[in-house]
Amino acid sequence: MSKTTTTTSTENKIVSGPVYRIPPYHYIHVLDQNTNVTRLEIGPKTFIKQDNESVIFGPEKMITVPPRHYCVVESPVVRNEAGEVEFDKNGQAKLIHADLDIRLARADQAPFPLYPGEVLRQPVTPLKVVPANSALRLKAVLDFDDETTNEQRRAGDEWLFEGPATYIPRKEVSVEEQIRATVIGSNQAIRLCAKKEINDRTGQKRVTGEEWLVKKTGAYLPLAYETVVSVENAYVLTDKKALHLRALKTFTDDFGKVRMNGEEWLVTLVDTETHILSVYEQLVAVVDVITLSSRQYCVIIDPVEDGKPQLGKKKLVVGEKSFFLQPGEKLENGIQDVYILGEDEGVILKCIEAFEDEQAKTNRNPGDRWMIRGPTEYIPPTQVEVVTRRKAIPLDENEGIYVRDIKTGRVRAVVGETYMLTQDEELWQKDLPKQVEDLLTRDALVDRNIPTRNQTSDKNQSQQNTTTSKSSSTKRDKSKLVTYRVPHNACVQIYDYKAKKARIVFGPELVMLGPDEQFTLLSLSGCVPKKPNQIQSLCLLLGPDFFTDVIVIETADHARLSLQLSYNWHFQVADVTDEKEAAKLFSVPDFVGDAAKAIASRVRGVVAGTQFDDFHKNSAQIIRAAVFGLDTHQHVRDQLVFPQNNLAITSIDIQSVEPVDQRTRDALQKSVQLAIEITTNSQEAAAKHEASRREQEAKGLLERQRIKDEADAEEVRKQLLELQALSAAVESTGQAKAEAQSRAESARIEGEAAVEQARLKAEATRIEAEAELSRLKLAREAEIKFVRDQNELEIGKKGEMSRIETEKFKLQVESIGAETIQSIATSGPDTQVKLLQALGLQSMLVTDGHTPINLMGFGQGLLGGLNGNMKNKSRTTTASSANYRVHEED
């Protein structure tokens, strides 16, 4: 009945029926619906529920708190001094509402139930174990008296529970966090900050917000109101590094010195090997050592002496030396090398502060300039400024520089010597016009016909771009002497604006310009037809050379023609030393344009009185006569000379004659075409006649070749017929012979094939028989070997089994013993003899009552038995019948 009415377990709490079987250490809550009182029922118990009762909770397992565990119960029941639960007048357990009860493991570890109204706020939880170098930061939520420290805690107080220990919780205390100790290594410190006024672990009073360092090596556990700001590492100081520090407030540093707020100082290896920044120290920078070699020096601005900066002063430090810059100090121009001057070197110095020059044994005033020449080494004092360093300039005999005296302003050229500028001299830069700068980099002969301005063709434009890029790639040093190489058979005019005098230099020669001299720039006509100011040049080529021009003329019958003429020219210079003759060369600025215009006017004047037909037939003679003129014998002269500049025109080349008028050009073109057509027709007729002649010759040759080929073909046909007849005879006789030979060969082949086939079959049969014999032989040998091995194994097995049985029996006999075996063998007869002796029987016969017994000779047997049993030995006789046994005993 119990199985059908109730089923309860820890896992399955579904209950049906009024009977509740509560297992041990289980409980239920029963509500009395009449009184609305809930009571507790504890197992082991069989609870029968009444009609006015209901089970509102359970069966539930009791709560077991193992050792070193705890649980938290909310709204616990009220207990008296004896520990018993108190109930009100209705039988309801009294509760302390909104309170907590922390229950630990009992001495007997007995489980406990929850009374109605109690709530398990926190399940069974292991106690917190605080390891070493750790602590729990606790906070009081209620006022209470701490019995462990005998202190009164107020709500909001915080303190540490340090390990190693096991923390037992209280309802008045909450665990805020677990704090681990900070390990302070060597050359380390921790920076702490106070959250309220406290006494630190050394007993020193700290105010809120105060920071300090703890440098003791080991583990440090901060107090509840201490905060670890950071772990400070020590700076390792060496002879090459120092610390630049600044005080954040007035305090006494680690070396016992009082530092004012904002004061800056250095900490070096002399003070300490390692340094940890105090809370009132700020690291400005890590200062590197300044090391000066024996050939270096430096100037310190605002040096520090006796701990005070000397503002506005300078200090000279000469190597070899190593030092640190103090706060506020800085180097002027960094570390500088000592001026080591060679024989061709020097330095220009300027005095900026009055001092006595011990080297020169004189007094220097501000603004003085002087120069020190080598070979020597020089370290400028703080009162001296090095203006520049000079080096002698080596000059070849064709090289020079422009030097200006800064006191007088006079400029002179120094040529062909090694020269060093003094303290009152400087290099002067000579400026030239841009056109002259470009022409200095160009070759006067190669680029003589390349226009330099107002280009009209793409070719000339590209040539100018190439020339410009070449000139820009080599920039001239303006302080060096301007030189120009005058080519052979050329001259250059140079004008001195200071002396107001010009000089002409004939090539080949190297021209060097003085400070006040300039080149005379020639601007010549160029292009075809000639245009003014197209070619610029510094030198005048004396020729011989040529230039080309296009002029338009008009004949007497008003035919306008365009002539392209080329003139050969040269300058006639009898004596290059004659200044007047040389000056004539540059008297005409544009000799090309002037000569082209003069020649064009002469040609136009002569052609204007000549008919077109006459000019077309005798154009070269007419033009030469017009240009060169006729002598007294009416012969054409050899040349035309311009007396202004001694320019001589030696020959004229008529390159083309083209009509300008369109009608004239068409008529001329038509006549030319007609002449060409007549010439073409005559050539065509001659070609046709020659082709006809060659055709007739080819036809005769072809006919002769055809007849010869037909004769050769007939001869070949004759040979073919003879061969065909011979082939037919051979074919008729050879066919029968071939058939007989083929049949004989076929029979021979068949016979040989049959013989070969029989031989192969016999060979195959022999191979099969030998293979079968080998297989049977191998099979029999394998079978015999198998049987032999099996018999040997069986013999070995039997022998081993016999040996084992013999050994076993031998061991059994040895273990039992001979006397024991004898006793076992005689135990049955001895027992029967003793049994009969105990019964007092002399003889006995046992039968089943059905089998007849033969007693013949029984008495004799007894007598014989009496005579034969003189030694009182027992004997047992078994009858032949299987149904009875006879025992005899004396």
C-alpha positions in Angstrom: 0.0 0.0 0.0 2.9 2.3 0.8 4.2 1.9 -2.7 1.0 3.0 -4.3 0.2 5.9 -2.0 3.5 7.8 -1.8 6.7 8.1 -3.6 9.4 10.4 -2.2 13.1 10.9 -2.9 15.6 13.6 -3.1 15.4 13.8 -6.9 11.7 13.1 -7.3 9.4 15.2 -5.1 6.1 14.4 -6.7 3.7 13.1 -4.0 0.3 11.6 -4.6 -2.1 10.7 -1.8 -2.3 11.7 1.9 0.6 9.6 3.0 4.1 11.1 3.0 7.1 9.0 3.8 9.8 11.4 4.9 13.3 9.8 4.6 16.0 10.5 7.3 17.4 14.0 7.2 14.5 15.3 5.2 11.7 17.6 6.1 8.4 19.1 4.9 6.4 22.2 5.7 2.8 21.5 6.5 0.1 24.3 6.4 -2.9 24.0 8.7 -5.6 25.6 6.7 -7.8 26.1 9.7 -5.2 28.1 11.7 -3.0 29.2 8.8 0.0 28.1 10.8 2.8 26.3 9.0 4.8 23.7 11.0 7.9 21.7 10.3 7.8 17.9 10.1 11.2 16.1 10.2 12.0 12.5 9.0 12.4 9.6 9.3 8.6 9.7 9.6 5.5 8.6 7.8 3.2 11.6 7.7 -0.5 11.2 7.1 -2.0 14.5 5.8 -5.3 15.5 7.2 -8.0 17.1 5.2 -7.4 20.5 6.6 -3.6 20.3 5.9 -1.5 20.8 2.9 2.2 20.2 2.3 3.5 23.4 0.8 7.2 22.4 0.7 9.2 19.2 0.6 10.1 16.6 1.2 13.4 18.4 1.0 16.8 17.3 2.1 18.3 19.1 5.1 21.2 21.4 4.8 24.6 20.0 5.7 27.5 22.3 6.3 30.8 20.5 5.9 33.9 21.7 7.8 35.4 25.0 6.6 32.1 25.9 4.9 29.2 28.2 5.7 25.8 29.2 4.4 23.6 32.3 4.9 20.0 32.1 6.1 17.7 35.1 5.7 15.0 35.8 8.3 16.3 33.1 10.8 14.2 31.7 13.7 14.4 33.1 17.2 16.2 30.7 19.7 16.5 30.9 23.4 19.6 30.6 25.5 19.4 26.8 25.3 19.4 27.0 21.5 15.7 25.9 21.2 13.4 27.5 18.7 10.7 29.8 20.2 7.1 29.7 19.0 4.3 32.2 19.4 0.9 31.4 20.9 -0.4 30.0 17.6 2.5 27.6 17.3 4.2 29.5 14.5 8.1 29.7 14.7 9.2 33.3 15.6 11.5 34.9 12.9 13.9 37.8 12.9 12.7 39.3 9.7 15.2 41.0 7.2 18.1 39.7 9.3 20.9 37.3 8.2 22.3 34.3 10.0 25.6 32.9 9.0 25.8 29.2 10.0 29.0 27.3 10.2 29.8 23.6 10.5 28.6 22.1 13.8 30.7 20.0 16.0 28.7 16.9 15.2 28.1 18.1 11.6 24.4 17.4 12.0 22.3 18.7 9.2 19.5 21.2 9.9 16.2 22.0 8.3 14.8 25.4 7.3 11.8 26.5 9.4 8.9 28.1 7.6 9.8 31.6 6.7 13.6 31.0 6.6 15.2 31.5 3.2 18.6 30.1 2.1 20.2 33.4 0.9 23.6 31.8 0.0 24.1 28.1 -0.5 26.9 26.2 1.2 30.1 27.9 0.3 33.7 27.2 1.3 35.3 29.7 3.7 37.6 32.2 2.1 41.3 31.2 2.6 43.5 34.3 2.5 47.1 33.2 1.4 50.2 34.8 2.5 51.1 38.3 1.2 47.4 38.9 0.6 44.5 40.5 2.5 40.8 41.1 2.3 39.6 44.7 2.4 36.6 44.6 4.7 33.9 47.2 5.1 31.5 47.5 8.0 27.8 47.8 7.0 26.6 47.8 10.7 28.0 49.1 13.9 29.5 46.2 16.0 32.3 45.4 18.4 35.2 43.4 16.9 36.2 40.8 19.5 39.3 39.8 17.5 40.9 43.2 17.7 38.8 44.6 20.6 37.8 47.6 18.5 34.4 49.1 17.9 33.6 49.3 14.2 31.3 51.9 12.7 29.4 51.5 9.5 31.6 52.6 6.6 34.9 51.7 8.3 37.4 49.7 6.3 40.2 47.5 7.4 42.3 44.6 6.3 42.1 40.9 7.1 45.7 39.8 6.4 46.7 36.3 5.6 47.6 33.5 5.9 44.3 32.8 7.6 40.8 31.7 7.0 38.2 34.4 7.0 34.9 33.7 8.8 32.2 36.0 7.5 29.9 38.1 9.6 26.6 39.7 8.8 27.9 43.1 9.8 30.9 43.0 7.4 31.1 42.9 3.6 34.2 41.8 1.6 35.1 44.6 -0.9 38.1 43.0 -2.6 41.1 40.9 -2.2 44.4 42.8 -2.1 47.7 41.2 -3.1 51.0 42.5 -1.8 53.2 44.4 -4.2 56.7 42.9 -4.4 59.4 45.6 -4.2 62.6 44.4 -5.9 66.0 45.9 -5.7 66.2 49.4 -7.1 62.4 49.7 -6.9 59.9 51.5 -4.8 56.2 51.8 -4.7 54.3 55.1 -4.7 51.4 55.2 -2.3 48.6 57.7 -1.8 46.5 58.2 1.3 42.7 58.2 0.8 42.1 59.6 4.3 44.1 60.7 7.3 45.9 57.6 8.5 49.1 56.3 10.2 51.2 54.3 7.8 53.0 51.1 8.7 56.0 53.1 10.0 53.7 55.0 12.3 54.0 58.3 10.4 50.8 60.3 10.1 49.6 60.8 6.5 47.0 63.3 5.4 44.4 62.8 2.7 45.9 62.9 -0.8 49.5 62.7 0.4 51.9 60.6 -1.6 55.1 58.9 -0.4 57.5 56.1 -1.4 58.2 52.8 0.2 61.7 51.6 -0.8 62.1 48.6 1.6 62.8 45.5 -0.5 60.2 42.7 -0.1 56.4 42.3 -0.2 54.4 45.3 0.8 50.7 45.0 1.6 49.0 48.4 1.4 46.6 49.4 4.1 42.9 49.8 3.6 43.1 53.5 3.0 46.4 53.3 1.0 46.4 53.2 -2.8 49.3 52.0 -4.9 49.8 54.6 -7.5 52.7 53.0 -9.4 55.9 51.1 -9.1 58.9 53.3 -9.5 62.1 51.9 -11.0 65.4 53.4 -10.1 67.4 55.2 -12.7 70.9 53.7 -13.0 73.5 56.4 -13.2 76.8 56.0 -15.0 79.7 58.2 -15.9 77.9 58.9 -19.1 74.4 59.7 -17.9 72.9 62.0 -15.3 69.4 63.0 -14.2 68.0 66.5 -14.7 65.4 67.0 -11.9 62.9 69.7 -10.9 61.3 70.2 -7.5 57.6 70.3 -7.5 57.5 71.8 -3.9 59.9 72.7 -1.2 61.3 69.6 0.4 64.5 67.9 1.6 65.8 65.4 -0.9 67.5 62.0 -0.3 70.9 63.7 0.1 69.8 66.0 2.9 69.6 69.2 0.8 66.7 71.5 0.9 65.2 72.0 -2.6 63.0 75.0 -3.3 59.9 74.8 -5.4 60.9 75.0 -9.1 64.6 74.5 -8.4 66.4 72.3 -10.9 69.6 70.3 -10.3 71.6 67.3 -11.6 72.0 63.9 -9.9 75.2 62.2 -11.1 77.2 59.1 -10.3 79.1 61.1 -7.7 75.9 61.5 -5.7 74.6 57.9 -6.1 74.7 54.9 -8.3 70.9 54.5 -8.6 68.2 57.1 -7.9 64.5 56.7 -7.4 62.5 59.8 -8.1 60.8 61.2 -5.0 57.1 62.2 -5.1 58.2 65.8 -5.2 60.8 65.3 -7.9 60.1 65.6 -11.6 62.4 64.1 -14.3 63.1 66.8 -16.8 65.5 64.8 -19.0 68.2 62.3 -18.9 71.4 64.2 -19.6 74.2 62.6 -21.6 77.7 63.4 -20.9 79.6 65.8 -23.1 83.0 64.5 -24.0 85.6 66.7 -25.7 88.7 65.3 -27.4 92.0 67.1 -27.5 90.9 68.7 -30.8 87.5 69.9 -29.7 86.1 72.8 -27.6 82.7 74.2 -26.8 81.2 77.5 -25.5 78.7 77.3 -22.6 76.1 80.0 -22.5 74.8 81.1 -19.0 77.2 78.9 -17.1 76.4 77.9 -13.5 79.0 78.8 -10.9 78.5 77.9 -7.2 75.0 76.7 -8.0 73.9 80.1 -9.5 73.5 80.7 -13.2 75.6 83.5 -14.7 73.1 84.9 -17.2 74.5 86.6 -20.2 78.0 85.2 -19.8 79.9 82.6 -21.7 82.4 80.0 -20.7 85.0 78.3 -22.9 85.7 74.6 -22.3 88.7 73.0 -24.1 89.2 69.2 -24.3 90.2 66.7 -23.3 87.3 66.8 -20.8 84.0 65.2 -19.9 81.3 67.1 -18.1 77.5 67.4 -17.8 75.5 70.5 -18.6 74.0 72.0 -15.5 70.3 73.0 -15.7 70.0 76.3 -17.6 73.2 75.8 -19.5 73.4 75.3 -23.2 76.0 75.0 -25.8 76.6 77.7 -28.4 76.9 75.9 -31.8 77.4 72.6 -30.1 80.7 70.8 -29.9 83.2 72.5 -32.3 86.5 71.3 -33.7 89.6 73.2 -33.1 90.6 75.2 -36.2 93.6 73.4 -37.6 95.1 75.6 -40.3 97.4 74.5 -43.0 99.9 76.6 -44.9 97.2 77.6 -47.4 94.4 78.3 -44.8 93.4 81.0 -42.5 90.5 82.3 -40.4 88.9 85.8 -40.4 88.1 86.9 -36.9 85.9 89.7 -35.6 86.0 91.1 -32.1 82.7 91.4 -30.3 84.0 92.4 -26.9 87.1 94.2 -25.9 89.9 92.0 -24.7 93.7 91.7 -24.8 94.9 89.3 -27.5 97.8 87.4 -25.9 98.7 85.7 -29.2 99.2 89.0 -31.1 100.1 91.0 -27.9 97.6 93.7 -28.7 94.3 95.0 -27.5 91.3 94.2 -29.6 88.2 96.5 -29.7 84.7 95.5 -30.8 84.4 95.5 -34.6 88.1 94.8 -35.3 88.8 92.3 -38.0 92.0 90.4 -38.5 93.2 87.2 -40.0 95.3 84.3 -38.6 97.2 82.3 -41.1 98.5 78.7 -40.8 100.2 76.5 -40.2 98.7 76.6 -36.6 95.8 75.5 -34.5 93.4 78.1 -33.1 90.7 78.1 -30.4 88.7 81.3 -30.5 88.0 82.9 -27.1 84.5 83.9 -26.1 85.1 87.6 -27.1 85.9 86.6 -30.7 83.5 85.6 -33.5 84.8 83.5 -36.4 83.5 85.2 -39.5 84.7 82.7 -42.1 87.5 80.3 -42.9 89.6 81.1 -45.9 91.7 78.8 -48.1 94.1 79.8 -50.7 92.8 79.6 -54.3 95.2 78.0 -56.7 95.0 79.7 -60.1 96.6 78.6 -63.4 98.0 81.1 -65.8 94.7 81.1 -67.7 92.6 81.3 -64.5 91.7 84.1 -62.3 89.2 85.6 -59.8 87.6 88.9 -59.1 88.6 90.4 -55.8 86.9 93.5 -54.2 88.4 95.5 -51.3 85.6 96.0 -48.9 87.1 99.2 -47.6 87.8 101.0 -50.9 85.4 99.1 -53.1 88.0 98.7 -55.8 87.7 95.5 -57.9 90.7 93.9 -59.4 91.4 90.6 -61.2 94.0 88.2 -59.8 95.4 85.9 -62.5 97.9 83.1 -62.6 98.9 82.8 -58.9 97.8 81.1 -55.7 96.0 83.8 -53.8 94.3 83.9 -50.3 91.8 86.7 -49.6 92.7 89.0 -46.7 90.4 90.1 -44.0 89.5 93.2 -46.0 88.8 91.4 -49.3 86.1 89.3 -50.7 85.2 87.6 -53.9 83.3 89.8 -56.4 80.7 88.4 -58.7 80.7 89.7 -62.2 77.3 89.8 -63.8 76.8 89.4 -67.5 73.7 89.8 -69.7 71.7 86.7 -70.1 72.4 86.5 -73.9 76.1 86.7 -73.2 75.8 84.0 -70.5 74.2 81.7 -73.0 76.7 82.4 -75.8 79.6 81.7 -73.5 78.6 78.0 -73.3 78.0 77.6 -77.0 80.4 76.7 -79.7 80.8 79.6 -82.1 81.6 77.4 -85.1 79.1 74.6 -84.6 76.2 76.9 -83.6 76.9 79.7 -86.0 73.8 79.2 -88.1 71.4 78.4 -85.3 68.9 81.3 -84.7 68.6 82.5 -81.1 65.5 84.6 -81.3 62.2 84.8 -83.3 62.3 81.2 -84.4 59.9 80.3 -87.2 60.4 76.6 -87.5 60.0 73.6 -85.2 63.5 72.4 -86.0 65.1 75.7 -84.9 62.9 75.7 -81.8 64.1 72.2 -80.8 67.7 73.2 -81.5 67.4 76.2 -79.2 65.8 74.0 -76.4 68.8 71.6 -76.7 71.3 74.5 -76.5 69.5 76.1 -73.5 69.4 72.8 -71.6 73.2 72.4 -72.2 73.9 75.9 -71.0 71.7 75.7 -67.9 73.4 72.4 -66.8 76.8 74.2 -66.5 76.2 77.2 -64.3 79.1 79.7 -64.3 80.9 80.7 -61.1 80.5 84.5 -61.2 83.5 85.1 -59.0 85.8 83.4 -61.4 87.5 85.3 -64.2 85.3 85.3 -67.4 87.2 83.6 -70.2 86.2 83.0 -73.8 88.1 80.9 -76.4 88.2 82.7 -79.7 88.3 80.1 -82.5 90.6 80.2 -85.5 89.9 82.8 -88.2 87.6 84.8 -85.9 87.8 87.9 -83.8 86.1 89.4 -80.7 85.6 93.0 -79.7 85.9 93.8 -76.0 84.9 97.2 -74.6 86.2 98.7 -71.4 83.5 101.0 -70.0 85.8 102.4 -67.4 88.6 103.4 -69.8 86.1 103.9 -72.6 88.3 102.0 -75.0 87.7 98.9 -77.2 90.1 96.2 -78.1 89.8 93.5 -80.8 91.3 90.0 -80.3 91.9 87.7 -83.2 91.8 83.9 -82.7 93.0 81.5 -81.8 93.2 83.2 -78.5 91.9 83.0 -74.9 90.1 86.2 -73.9 89.9 87.2 -70.2 87.6 89.9 -69.2 88.6 92.6 -66.7 86.2 93.7 -64.0 84.9 96.6 -66.2 85.1 94.9 -69.6 82.2 93.5 -71.6 81.8 91.6 -74.9 80.4 93.4 -78.0 77.3 91.4 -78.9 76.7 90.8 -82.6 73.1 90.5 -83.9 73.1 89.2 -87.4 70.3 88.4 -89.9 69.3 84.9 -90.4 66.8 82.4 -91.9 65.8 82.2 -95.5 64.8 84.8 -96.6 67.0 86.9 -94.4 65.4 88.5 -91.3 67.2 90.9 -89.0 68.3 90.0 -85.4 68.1 86.2 -85.8 71.6 85.1 -84.9 73.5 86.4 -81.9 77.2 85.8 -81.5 80.2 87.1 -79.5 82.8 86.4 -82.1 82.9 87.5 -85.8 83.9 84.7 -88.1 86.2 85.9 -90.9 85.2 83.2 -93.4 85.3 81.9 -96.0 81.7 80.9 -95.5 78.4 81.2 -97.3 74.8 82.4 -96.7 71.6 81.8 -98.6 68.9 84.3 -99.4 65.6 84.4 -101.4 64.8 87.5 -103.4 61.8 88.3 -105.7 62.5 90.0 -109.1 60.4 91.2 -112.0 61.5 91.0 -115.6 60.8 93.5 -118.3 57.7 91.6 -119.4 56.4 91.7 -115.8 57.2 88.1 -115.0 57.8 87.9 -111.2 60.3 85.3 -110.2 61.7 84.0 -106.9 65.4 83.4 -106.8 67.3 81.4 -104.1 70.9 82.5 -104.2 73.9 81.3 -102.1 76.9 83.6 -101.7 80.4 82.7 -100.7 82.1 85.4 -98.5 85.1 86.3 -96.4 86.7 89.3 -94.7 89.8 90.7 -96.2 92.2 91.6 -93.3 95.6 92.5 -94.5 97.2 93.3 -91.1 95.7 92.1 -87.9 97.9 94.5 -85.9 96.4 97.5 -87.6 93.8 98.8 -85.2 92.0 100.9 -87.9 91.7 97.9 -90.3 90.5 95.7 -87.4 88.0 98.3 -86.3 86.4 98.2 -89.8 85.3 94.6 -89.1 82.8 95.7 -86.4 81.8 99.0 -88.2 78.7 97.3 -89.7 76.6 95.7 -87.0 74.8 93.3 -89.4 77.1 92.6 -92.3 74.9 89.7 -93.5 71.7 91.7 -93.8 73.6 94.7 -95.3 75.3 92.5 -98.0 72.1 90.6 -98.8 70.2 93.9 -99.3 72.9 95.4 -101.5 73.2 92.3 -103.7 69.4 92.0 -104.0 69.1 95.6 -105.2 71.7 95.0 -107.9 70.0 91.9 -109.2 66.6 93.5 -109.2 67.9 96.5 -111.2 69.5 94.4 -113.9 66.7 91.9 -114.3 64.1 94.7 -114.6 65.4 95.5 -118.1 65.6 91.8 -119.3 62.9 89.7 -121.0 61.8 86.5 -119.3 63.0 84.3 -122.2 66.4 85.9 -122.1 66.6 85.6 -118.4 65.4 82.0 -118.4 68.2 81.1 -120.9 71.1 83.2 -119.4 70.1 83.6 -115.7 73.5 82.7 -114.2 75.4 85.1 -116.4 73.0 88.0 -115.9 73.0 87.6 -112.1 76.8 87.3 -111.9 77.2 90.4 -114.1 74.7 92.3 -112.0 76.4 91.4 -108.7 80.1 91.5 -109.6 79.9 94.1 -112.4 82.0 94.4 -115.6 85.5 95.5 -115.9 86.9 97.8 -118.6 87.1 94.8 -121.0 83.5 93.9 -120.4 84.4 90.8 -118.4 82.6 89.8 -115.2 84.7 90.6 -112.1 85.8 87.9 -109.7 84.5 89.4 -106.5 82.5 92.1 -104.9 84.1 94.0 -101.9 82.3 96.2 -99.4 84.8 98.8 -98.4 83.0 99.7 -95.1 84.0 96.4 -93.4 86.2 94.7 -96.1 83.6 92.0 -96.8 84.3 90.2 -100.1 81.6 88.2 -102.0 83.5 85.7 -104.2 80.9 83.5 -105.9 77.1 83.2 -106.4 75.2 79.9 -106.6 71.7 80.1 -108.2 69.9 77.3 -106.4 66.4 77.7 -107.8 64.3 80.0 -110.0 60.5 79.8 -109.5 57.8 82.1 -110.9 55.8 84.0 -108.4 52.8 84.6 -110.6 50.4 81.6 -110.9 49.7 82.0 -114.6 53.5 82.1 -115.4 54.0 79.1 -113.2 51.2 77.2 -115.0 52.5 78.1 -118.5 56.1 77.1 -117.5 54.8 73.9 -116.0 52.7 73.2 -119.1 55.8 73.6 -121.4 57.8 71.4 -119.2 55.1 68.8 -119.2 54.9 69.0 -123.0 58.6 68.5 -123.3 58.5 65.6 -121.0 55.6 64.1 -122.9 57.5 64.3 -126.2 60.5 62.7 -124.7 58.3 60.0 -123.2 56.6 59.2 -126.5 59.9 58.9 -128.4 61.2 56.6 -125.7 58.0 54.5 -125.8 58.2 54.0 -129.7 61.8 52.9 -129.4 60.9 50.5 -126.7 58.0 49.1 -128.8 60.3 48.5 -131.8 62.9 46.8 -129.7 60.2 44.6 -128.1 58.8 43.6 -131.5 62.3 42.6 -132.7 63.0 40.6 -129.6 59.5 38.9 -129.9 60.3 37.7 -133.5 63.6 36.3 -132.4 61.9 34.5 -129.5 59.3 33.0 -131.8 62.0 31.5 -134.2 63.9 30.0 -131.3 60.7 28.6 -129.9 59.8 26.9 -133.3 63.2 25.4 -133.6 63.0 24.0 -130.1 59.6 22.5 -130.8 60.8 20.6 -133.8 63.8 19.3 -131.9 61.6 18.2 -129.0 59.2 16.3 -131.4 62.2 14.3 -132.9 63.4 13.4 -129.4 59.9 12.3 -128.5 59.7 10.0 -131.5 63.0 8.4 -130.6 61.8 7.8 -127.0 58.4 6.3 -128.3 60.4 3.8 -130.4 62.4 2.6 -127.4 59.1 2.3 -125.5 57.5 0.0 -128.1 60.6 -2.2 -128.1 60.5 -2.5 -124.3 56.7 -3.3 -124.3 57.3 -6.2 -126.8 60.0 -7.6 -124.7 57.9 -7.2 -121.6 55.0 -9.1 -123.2 57.3 -12.1 -124.1 58.8 -12.2 -120.6 55.3 -12.0 -119.1 53.9 -14.9 -121.1 56.8 -17.3 -120.2 57.3 -16.1 -116.7 53.7 -16.4 -115.5 53.7 -20.2 -115.8 57.1 -20.5 -114.2 56.0 -18.3 -111.4 52.8 -20.2 -110.8 54.7 -23.6 -110.6 57.3 -22.1 -108.3 54.7 -20.6 -106.1 52.8 -23.9 -105.8 56.0 -25.8 -105.0 57.0 -23.1 -102.5 53.5 -23.2 -101.0 53.7 -27.0 -100.5 57.1 -26.7 -99.0 56.0 -24.1 -96.6 52.9 -26.1 -95.6 55.1 -29.2 -94.9 57.6 -27.2 -92.9 54.7 -25.6 -91.0 53.2 -29.1 -90.2 56.6 -30.4 -89.1 57.2 -27.3 -87.0 53.6 -27.6 -85.5 54.1 -31.3 -84.6 57.5 -30.5 -83.0 56.0 -27.6 -81.0 53.1 -29.8 -79.9 55.5 -32.5 -78.7 57.6 -29.9 -77.0 54.5 -28.5 -75.3 53.4 -32.0 -74.2 56.9 -32.7 -72.9 56.9 -29.4 -71.0 53.4 -30.1 -69.6 54.4 -33.6 -68.5 57.6 -32.3 -66.9 55.7 -29.5 -65.2 53.1 -32.0 -63.9 55.8 -34.4 -62.7 57.6 -31.6 -60.9 54.4 -30.4 -59.3 53.5 -34.0 -58.1 57.0 -34.5 -56.9 57.0 -31.3 -55.0 53.5 -32.1 -53.6 54.5 -35.6 -52.5 57.7 -34.2 -50.9 55.7 -31.6 -49.1 53.1 -34.1 -48.0 55.8 -36.5 -46.7 57.6 -33.7 -45.0 54.3 -32.6 -43.4 53.5 -36.1 -42.2 57.1 -36.6 -40.9 57.0 -33.3 -39.1 53.5 -34.1 -37.7 54.7 -37.6 -36.5 57.7 -36.1 -35.0 55.6 -33.5 -33.3 53.2 -36.2 -32.1 56.1 -38.4 -30.8 57.5 -35.4 -29.1 54.2 -34.6 -27.6 53.6 -38.2 -26.4 57.1 -38.4 -25.0 56.7 -35.1 -23.3 53.3 -36.1 -21.9 54.7 -39.4 -20.6 57.6 -37.6 -19.1 55.2 -35.2 -17.5 52.9 -38.0 -16.2 55.9 -39.9 -14.9 57.3 -36.9 -13.2 53.9 -36.1 -11.8 53.4 -39.6 -10.4 56.9 -39.6 -9.1 56.3 -36.2 -7.4 53.0 -37.4 -6.0 54.5 -40.6 -4.6 57.4 -38.7 -3.1 55.0 -36.2 -1.6 52.6 -38.8 -0.2 55.2 -41.3 0.9 55.4 -45.2 0.7 53.9 -45.8 4.1 51.0 -43.5 3.3 50.3 -45.4 0.1 50.5 -48.7 1.9 48.0 -47.5 4.5 45.7 -46.3 1.8 45.9 -49.7 0.0 45.1 -51.7 3.2 42.7 -49.3 4.7 39.5 -51.1 3.4 40.4 -54.7 4.5 41.7 -53.5 7.8 38.5 -51.6 8.4 36.4 -54.6 7.6 38.5 -56.9 9.8 38.2 -54.5 12.7 34.4 -54.2 12.1 34.0 -58.0 12.2 36.2 -58.2 15.3 34.1 -55.7 16.9 30.9 -57.7 16.2 32.5 -61.0 17.4 31.7 -62.9 14.2 33.8 -65.7 13.0 32.1 -66.0 9.5 29.3 -64.4 7.6 27.3 -65.0 4.5 25.3 -62.3 2.9 22.8 -63.0 0.1 19.9 -61.4 -1.5 17.6 -64.3 -0.8 16.9 -65.1 -4.5 20.2 -66.6 -5.7 20.8 -70.2 -4.7 24.0 -70.9 -2.9 26.3 -73.9 -3.4 27.5 -75.1 -0.1 29.4 -78.1 -1.5 32.8 -78.2 0.1 31.9 -75.4 2.5 33.1 -77.4 5.5 36.2 -78.4 3.8 36.8 -74.9 3.1 36.3 -74.0 6.7 38.8 -76.7 7.8 41.2 -75.7 5.2 40.8 -72.1 6.4 41.4 -73.1 9.9 44.6 -74.9 9.1 45.8 -72.1 6.8 45.1 -69.2 9.1 47.6 -70.0 11.9 49.1 -66.5 12.0 45.6 -64.8 12.6 45.7 -63.0 9.2 42.5 -61.8 7.7 41.4 -62.7 4.2 38.5 -61.6 2.2 36.9 -63.8 -0.4 34.6 -62.5 -3.0 32.2 -65.1 -4.6 31.9 -65.4 -8.3 28.3 -64.3 -8.1 27.9 -60.6 -8.4 24.9 -60.6 -6.0 26.7 -61.4 -2.7 30.0 -61.0 -0.9 31.5 -63.5 1.8 33.9 -62.3 4.5 35.9 -64.7 6.5 37.9 -63.9 9.6 39.6 -66.0 12.2 
